[in-house]
């Protein structure tokens, strides 16, 4: 009788141990399944499919911090190209400068006003002058906010009789703002100044 009770007690302990292990295993499996499901959903949400010319292209979303250097350089380059690329056409000049001024604060507007008051744009139109810019390098310091930058470029001022090449260096800082159609990168150039703008070569035409 005593041996039988002992066997029942041992069997009960085995069943209890087995049940406890089964519960722990089930809980672990459920947690693992939930984790993998959440990762799968996150991966799926980070993908964007774009239809282009009848073809489906896959794009990936990523945190903005990963793209700040690239977006910042492109924003600065876009501003300088819009501000300094000019042709002897009043409407073209006004259109480019209007787009450029959406990308910067009052420091750029001040430079534009100074150039306009000095007759710079009128001289471009009356003299049939074209102005082009080539960006050599853009350095952005993202270790501190707002992000400071330096842009080094060359200007080509094309006149009817000559082509003047100038070295252009500007500096400023970038502040983050809301993205919009006029400012797709979501940056605003502040405290923009021209450090150097001097002739480095003249070519007769």
N, C-alpha and C positions, 0 to 999 in steps of 0.2 A: 504494500500500500504506500509506504513511504517512498520507495523507488519510483512508483508510478507518478506520485505528486512531484518528485524531483524532475522527472522527465518532462512533465507538463510545464513546469517553471522554466526549464532550460529552453524548451521549444518556444515559449512565450517571449523569452529574452531574444532568441534568434529572430523571431518575427518582428519584434519591436525594433531591433537593430536594422533589419532589412528594410522595414518601412521608413525609418529615419533616413537611411542612405538614399532610398528611392525619392523621398521628398526633397532632400538636398540636391540630388541630381536633376530632378524636374525643375526646381527653382533656378539652378544654374543654367539649364538648357533654355528656359523661358527668358532669362536675362540676356543670354547670348543671342537668342533669336531676335529679341527686341532691339538690341544694340545693332545687329547687322541690318535689321529693317530700317532703322533710323538712318544709318549710313547710306543705305541704298536710296532712300528718299532724298537725302541731302545731295547725293551725287546726281540724281535725276533732276533736282531743282536747279542745280548749277549749270545745266546744259540748256542752251537755247538753239532752236533750229530756225534757220533763215532760208527763205525761198528766194533764190536769185537766178533769173533767166531759166526757170524750169528745173533748177537743181537745188537739192536740199543741202545746206551747209550747216555744220555743227559748230556752235560757239560755246565757250566756257566762261562762266562768271567767276570773278576772283575779287578778293578784298582790294579796296582802292589803294591801300598802303603799298601793295605790290607794284602798282602802276604809277605812283606819284612821280618818280623821276622822268619816265617816258612822257607822261601827259604834260608835265611842267615844261619840258623842253619843247614839245610840240606847240604848246600855248605861246611860249615866248617867241618861237620861230614864226608862228602865224602872225603874231602882232607886228613883228619887225617887217615881215614881207608886205603886210597891208599898209603899214605906215610909210615905208621907204620905197616901195615900188610904185612909180608914178609915170604917167604918160601925159603928153600935152593935150589933155581933154578934161575940161572942167567937171563934167559929170562923172567921168571915171575916177578923178581925184577925190571928189566928194564921196562917192560910193565906197572907195577903199578906206578912206579915213573914218567914215562913219562906222564901218565894221571894226576898224582897229580900236576906236575909242570905247567900244563896248568891252574890250579886253583889259582896259587899264583905268586908273583913277584920274584925278585932276592933274597929276603931274604930266601926263601925256597931253591932256587938253591944253595945258599951259604952253608946252612946246609947240603944239599946233597953232595956237593963237599968236605966239611970237613970230612964227614963220609966216603966217598969213598977213600979219600987220607989217612985216618987213617987205612984203611983196614977193616972197619966194615962189609961191604957187603961180602968181601972175607971170613971173619971169619964165617959169617952166612952159607955160602955155604960149606966151608970145615968142619965146625963143625956140619953139619946137624941140624941147629937150625931153629926153626919156631918162628915167632913173631906175636902176635895178640894184638888187642886193643879193649877195651870196653869203650865207651863214657859214662861218668857219668852225666855230665851236660855241657851245652853250654849257656853262657850268652852273649846276644848281646844288646848293648846300641844304640838305633836308634834315640835318641833325638838330636844327633848332627852327622854331616857328615864330614869325613868318619866314618862309624859305627865301634866302638871298640868292641872287644869280648874277652872272656876268655873261654878256653876249659879245662875241668877237666876230666881226663880219667885214666884208668889203663891199663898197658901193661903186657902181659904174655909172657915171653921169655922161650920157651920150648926147653930144651937141652936133650940129651940122658939120663942124670942122674938126672936132676932136672928141676923144673919149678920155675922161678923167677918172682915174681909180683912186678911191679914198679908203683909208682904214677907219673903221667905226667900232668903238667900244662903248657899250652901255651897261649900266648896273641898275639894280632895283631889288624889290622883294615881291613875293607872291603870297596872297591871302586866299583861302578857300571861300567860295561863295556858291550859291545854288546854280546848278546847270540850267541852261536854257538854249533856245535855238541860236541866240546871238552869242552865247558863251558856252559852247558844248563841253569844255574841259572843267568848268567850275572853278577857275582861278581868276584873280584880279591882280594885275601888276600895279604895285604901289612904289612911290618914291623913285620914279624912273628918271635917271639922269644920263646925259651923254658925257662920258669920261674923255673920249678922244674922237676927233673927226678931222683928219688931215689928209692932204693929197700925198699919194705915194707913187704916182706915175701919170704921165700924159702921153697919149698916142694920137698922132695926127691922122685924119681920115683922108 
